Amino acid sequence: MDVIAAHQQGLLEQLQEEASALAGRAREHGQRAVVLHHLYDHSRGGHVWALAEAGRALRIARGITVLQRRLDRWGWVIARREEAATALDRLVNALGEASRARTLAAYRAYRLSATPALRSEAERILPPDLLVAFDHCHAARRAREDLPVEIRDQLAVGSEAIALAAMDSKRLIAAWAAIEATGLGRAAHRLLGDRALARGAARDRRRGWPRVERELRDNPSLPASFQANPAQHFYALHRDLAERRRQQWREACDREPDAFELAA
C-alpha cells in the first residue's frame, strides 16, 4: 500500500469510528437528533432530509415512551403481560438499531462527499445521483447560496435510499411480528408504524422546515446546551466522543502486556 492509499485508508477508518460513535447506541435517539440537525445546519438548510430524520428520531423516542407508560400502567389488563414487555423491548431495540444505521449512513455520506481526499471512496460507495446532489449542496454551502428545490429533493430521495439500504429489515419485521401478537400491537402501529412516521414527516413538510427546526431546537427532551447553541453542543459532543475513544484505546493497550503507546 502506497503512502496516499495508506493515508486514505486511515481517514476512512477514522470517519467510520466517528460516524459510529455519533450515531449512538440503540436508545440514544436524542443524540441522533443532535447529529442529524448538525447536517442540516452545516448545509445551511439544504439537507432537509437530515432535519426530517432528526424529527423522526424524536418521534420514535416519544412513541416508545408512550408505549412503555401504557404497559406500566395498564399491563395488568393486557393478555400475556410478560410477553408484551419482551416484545416491546425487542421492538425498541430493533427500531433503535435501524435509526442508528440510518444516521450512520447519512453522516458518513455527507462527510465522504465533502472531503476531497476521500473522493474516490465517495464515487465508489455513493449512488451517482446522490453524489451529484451532495456536490451541489456543498457548493451552495460554500457560496452561501440557497440550494435549488429540485436538488434538495434529489438529495432527500438519495439519502432515504441509502438509509433504507443500511437497515436490518429482517430484524424489524420479526420485531413487529412479535409485538403484533400482543395487546400492544395496535398502539405500537399507531405510534411507531411506517404509516404513522410517514404522516408525521408529511406534517413537517406542510408546516415548513424553518418552523420544524425551531420546534426541534426548543424540544425539552434535548439538552439545554443544544437549545442554547446547537453547533457548539454538537462539536462538544464530537470532542467528548473522540476523547472517550482515545481513552478506551489507551486502556486496551494497558491490558496488553507487550503493548506500548506510540502517541497519545
Salt bridges, closest charged atoms under 4 A:
GLU18 OE2 - ARG111 NH1 2.35
GLU18 OE2 - HIS238 NE2 3.23
GLU28 OE2 - ARG25 NH2 2.84
GLU53 OE2 - ARG56 NH1 3.83
GLU53 OE2 - ARG102 NE 2.61
ASP72 OD1 - ARG81 NH2 4.00
GLU83 OE1 - ARG80 NE 2.63
ASP89 OD1 - ARG27 NH2 2.40
GLU121 OE2 - ARG124 NH2 2.62
GLU123 OE2 - ARG119 NE 3.30
ASP135 OD1 - ARG119 NH1 2.81
GLU160 OE1 - ARG102 NH2 2.85
GLU180 OE2 - HIS189 NE2 2.67
ASP204 OD2 - ARG59 NH2 3.01
ASP204 OD1 - ARG207 NH2 2.45
GLU213 OE2 - HIS37 NE2 2.80
GLU215 OE1 - ARG207 NH1 2.34
GLU215 OE2 - ARG211 NE 3.17
GLU243 OE1 - ARG246 NH2 3.03
GLU243 OE2 - ARG250 NH2 2.96
